[in-house]
Amino acid sequence: MEQASIPVTERSAGPAAVITVGEWLVTMLIAAIPLVNVVMLFVWAFGSNTKLSKANWAKATLIFLVIAFVFYFLIIVTFIGGIATLSSRY
C-alpha cells in the first residue's frame, strides 16, 4: 500500500514559512511606532528576506496608507477652500 505524500508547511524556512503569533505581535508593535512603521513597511514589502505573507500584508498596508493620505488630502483641501471662500465674502 502506498501512502500519499503530504507537503510539510509547518514552520518551514524560506518565504513560504508560517508566521507565528509571536512574530505577528512584534510586527504589530513595530507597526504602531510612528515613522518607524512606514520605513519598516517598505523593508517588509520589498525586502528579499521577508516571509511572503508578511510582504503581502506590508504591501496592502502601504496601498491603504496611500489611499487614506489622498482621501485626507482631498478633505483638507476642500475644507481650506471652504474657509477661503467664506473669508473672501466678509
PyRosetta script that sets phi, psi and omega in degrees:
from pyrosetta import init, pose_from_sequence

init()
pose = pose_from_sequence("MEQASIPVTERSAGPAAVITVGEWLVTMLIAAIPLVNVVMLFVWAFGSNTKLSKANWAKATLIFLVIAFVFYFLIIVTFIGGIATLSSRY")
pose.set_psi(1, 133.4)
pose.set_omega(1, -178.5)
pose.set_phi(2, -99.5)
pose.set_psi(2, 133.3)
pose.set_omega(2, 179.0)
pose.set_phi(3, -89.9)
pose.set_psi(3, 143.2)
pose.set_omega(3, 178.6)
pose.set_phi(4, -72.5)
pose.set_psi(4, 139.0)
pose.set_omega(4, 178.3)
pose.set_phi(5, -83.1)
pose.set_psi(5, 124.8)
pose.set_omega(5, 179.3)
pose.set_phi(6, -108.1)
pose.set_psi(6, 123.6)
pose.set_omega(6, -179.3)
pose.set_phi(7, -66.7)
pose.set_psi(7, 139.1)
pose.set_omega(7, 179.9)
pose.set_phi(8, -90.6)
pose.set_psi(8, 116.8)
pose.set_omega(8, 178.7)
pose.set_phi(9, -116.3)
pose.set_psi(9, -1.1)
pose.set_omega(9, -178.2)
pose.set_phi(10, -73.5)
pose.set_psi(10, 119.7)
pose.set_omega(10, 172.8)
pose.set_phi(11, 46.2)
pose.set_psi(11, 37.6)
pose.set_omega(11, 176.8)
pose.set_phi(12, -75.7)
pose.set_psi(12, 158.5)
pose.set_omega(12, 179.9)
pose.set_phi(13, -85.0)
pose.set_psi(13, 160.3)
pose.set_omega(13, 176.9)
pose.set_phi(14, 103.6)
pose.set_psi(14, -176.0)
pose.set_omega(14, -174.5)
pose.set_phi(15, -66.9)
pose.set_psi(15, -22.3)
pose.set_omega(15, -178.2)
pose.set_phi(16, -92.8)
pose.set_psi(16, 7.5)
pose.set_omega(16, -176.7)
pose.set_phi(17, -66.6)
pose.set_psi(17, 153.0)
pose.set_omega(17, 178.6)
pose.set_phi(18, -77.9)
pose.set_psi(18, 136.8)
pose.set_omega(18, 177.7)
pose.set_phi(19, -92.2)
pose.set_psi(19, 128.0)
pose.set_omega(19, -177.1)
pose.set_phi(20, -78.0)
pose.set_psi(20, 166.9)
pose.set_omega(20, 178.0)
pose.set_phi(21, -62.2)
pose.set_psi(21, -39.7)
pose.set_omega(21, 178.6)
pose.set_phi(22, -61.4)
pose.set_psi(22, -42.3)
pose.set_omega(22, 177.4)
pose.set_phi(23, -63.5)
pose.set_psi(23, -38.9)
pose.set_omega(23, 178.3)
pose.set_phi(24, -66.7)
pose.set_psi(24, -37.6)
pose.set_omega(24, 178.3)
pose.set_phi(25, -62.5)
pose.set_psi(25, -43.3)
pose.set_omega(25, 177.3)
pose.set_phi(26, -65.6)
pose.set_psi(26, -40.4)
pose.set_omega(26, 178.4)
pose.set_phi(27, -60.7)
pose.set_psi(27, -46.2)
pose.set_omega(27, -179.4)
pose.set_phi(28, -67.3)
pose.set_psi(28, -34.6)
pose.set_omega(28, 177.3)
pose.set_phi(29, -65.3)
pose.set_psi(29, -45.4)
pose.set_omega(29, 178.5)
pose.set_phi(30, -65.6)
pose.set_psi(30, -37.2)
pose.set_omega(30, -179.7)
pose.set_phi(31, -69.2)
pose.set_psi(31, -14.0)
pose.set_omega(31, 179.5)
pose.set_phi(32, -90.2)
pose.set_psi(32, -7.5)
pose.set_omega(32, -178.9)
pose.set_phi(33, -88.0)
pose.set_psi(33, 120.3)
pose.set_omega(33, -178.9)
pose.set_phi(34, -58.0)
pose.set_psi(34, 144.5)
pose.set_omega(34, -178.9)
pose.set_phi(35, 67.5)
pose.set_psi(35, -43.0)
pose.set_omega(35, 176.5)
pose.set_phi(36, -64.0)
pose.set_psi(36, -36.7)
pose.set_omega(36, -177.3)
pose.set_phi(37, -61.6)
pose.set_psi(37, -41.6)
pose.set_omega(37, -178.5)
pose.set_phi(38, -66.6)
pose.set_psi(38, -43.5)
pose.set_omega(38, 178.8)
pose.set_phi(39, -61.9)
pose.set_psi(39, -46.1)
pose.set_omega(39, -178.4)
pose.set_phi(40, -67.7)
pose.set_psi(40, -33.0)
pose.set_omega(40, 176.7)
pose.set_phi(41, -61.5)
pose.set_psi(41, -40.7)
pose.set_omega(41, 177.2)
pose.set_phi(42, -67.2)
pose.set_psi(42, -39.6)
pose.set_omega(42, 178.0)
pose.set_phi(43, -63.3)
pose.set_psi(43, -46.5)
pose.set_omega(43, -179.6)
pose.set_phi(44, -68.2)
pose.set_psi(44, -37.7)
pose.set_omega(44, -176.8)
pose.set_phi(45, -70.4)
pose.set_psi(45, -38.3)
pose.set_omega(45, -171.7)
pose.set_phi(46, -118.8)
pose.set_psi(46, 4.5)
pose.set_omega(46, 177.6)
pose.set_phi(47, -75.8)
pose.set_psi(47, 150.9)
pose.set_omega(47, -177.6)
pose.set_phi(48, -83.9)
pose.set_psi(48, -18.5)
pose.set_omega(48, -177.4)
pose.set_phi(49, -99.3)
pose.set_psi(49, 11.8)
pose.set_omega(49, -177.2)
pose.set_phi(50, -90.6)
pose.set_psi(50, 140.2)
pose.set_omega(50, 177.8)
pose.set_phi(51, -65.6)
pose.set_psi(51, 147.8)
pose.set_omega(51, -171.7)
pose.set_phi(52, -59.0)
pose.set_psi(52, -42.9)
pose.set_omega(52, -178.1)
pose.set_phi(53, -67.9)
pose.set_psi(53, -36.6)
pose.set_omega(53, 177.5)
pose.set_phi(54, -70.0)
pose.set_psi(54, -37.6)
pose.set_omega(54, 178.1)
pose.set_phi(55, -64.2)
pose.set_psi(55, -43.0)
pose.set_omega(55, 178.3)
pose.set_phi(56, -65.0)
pose.set_psi(56, -40.5)
pose.set_omega(56, 177.3)
pose.set_phi(57, -62.1)
pose.set_psi(57, -43.6)
pose.set_omega(57, -179.4)
pose.set_phi(58, -64.5)
pose.set_psi(58, -41.1)
pose.set_omega(58, 177.9)
pose.set_phi(59, -64.4)
pose.set_psi(59, -42.7)
pose.set_omega(59, 178.7)
pose.set_phi(60, -64.7)
pose.set_psi(60, -38.9)
pose.set_omega(60, 178.5)
pose.set_phi(61, -66.2)
pose.set_psi(61, -40.5)
pose.set_omega(61, 177.2)
pose.set_phi(62, -63.8)
pose.set_psi(62, -41.1)
pose.set_omega(62, 177.3)
pose.set_phi(63, -62.6)
pose.set_psi(63, -43.3)
pose.set_omega(63, 178.2)
pose.set_phi(64, -62.7)
pose.set_psi(64, -40.2)
pose.set_omega(64, 178.8)
pose.set_phi(65, -64.0)
pose.set_psi(65, -38.7)
pose.set_omega(65, 177.8)
pose.set_phi(66, -65.4)
pose.set_psi(66, -43.6)
pose.set_omega(66, 178.6)
pose.set_phi(67, -62.4)
pose.set_psi(67, -44.4)
pose.set_omega(67, 179.4)
pose.set_phi(68, -64.3)
pose.set_psi(68, -40.9)
pose.set_omega(68, 178.9)
pose.set_phi(69, -62.3)
pose.set_psi(69, -45.2)
pose.set_omega(69, 178.8)
pose.set_phi(70, -63.1)
pose.set_psi(70, -42.9)
pose.set_omega(70, 179.1)
pose.set_phi(71, -61.4)
pose.set_psi(71, -49.0)
pose.set_omega(71, 179.9)
pose.set_phi(72, -64.8)
pose.set_psi(72, -36.4)
pose.set_omega(72, 177.1)
pose.set_phi(73, -61.6)
pose.set_psi(73, -44.7)
pose.set_omega(73, 178.9)
pose.set_phi(74, -64.1)
pose.set_psi(74, -39.9)
pose.set_omega(74, 178.4)
pose.set_phi(75, -63.9)
pose.set_psi(75, -44.6)
pose.set_omega(75, -179.5)
pose.set_phi(76, -65.3)
pose.set_psi(76, -42.9)
pose.set_omega(76, 178.5)
pose.set_phi(77, -62.1)
pose.set_psi(77, -42.1)
pose.set_omega(77, 178.4)
pose.set_phi(78, -64.0)
pose.set_psi(78, -43.0)
pose.set_omega(78, 179.8)
pose.set_phi(79, -64.0)
pose.set_psi(79, -45.8)
pose.set_omega(79, 179.5)
pose.set_phi(80, -66.5)
pose.set_psi(80, -38.0)
pose.set_omega(80, 176.6)
pose.set_phi(81, -63.2)
pose.set_psi(81, -38.8)
pose.set_omega(81, 177.2)
pose.set_phi(82, -65.4)
pose.set_psi(82, -41.1)
pose.set_omega(82, 177.9)
pose.set_phi(83, -66.0)
pose.set_psi(83, -41.2)
pose.set_omega(83, 179.1)
pose.set_phi(84, -63.8)
pose.set_psi(84, -38.7)
pose.set_omega(84, 178.4)
pose.set_phi(85, -65.8)
pose.set_psi(85, -44.0)
pose.set_omega(85, 178.5)
pose.set_phi(86, -65.5)
pose.set_psi(86, -39.9)
pose.set_omega(86, -178.2)
pose.set_phi(87, -71.9)
pose.set_psi(87, -28.2)
pose.set_omega(87, 179.7)
pose.set_phi(88, -75.2)
pose.set_psi(88, -21.0)
pose.set_omega(88, 179.0)
pose.set_phi(89, -76.2)
pose.set_psi(89, -27.7)
pose.set_omega(89, -174.9)
pose.set_phi(90, -108.1)
pose.dump_pdb("model.pdb")
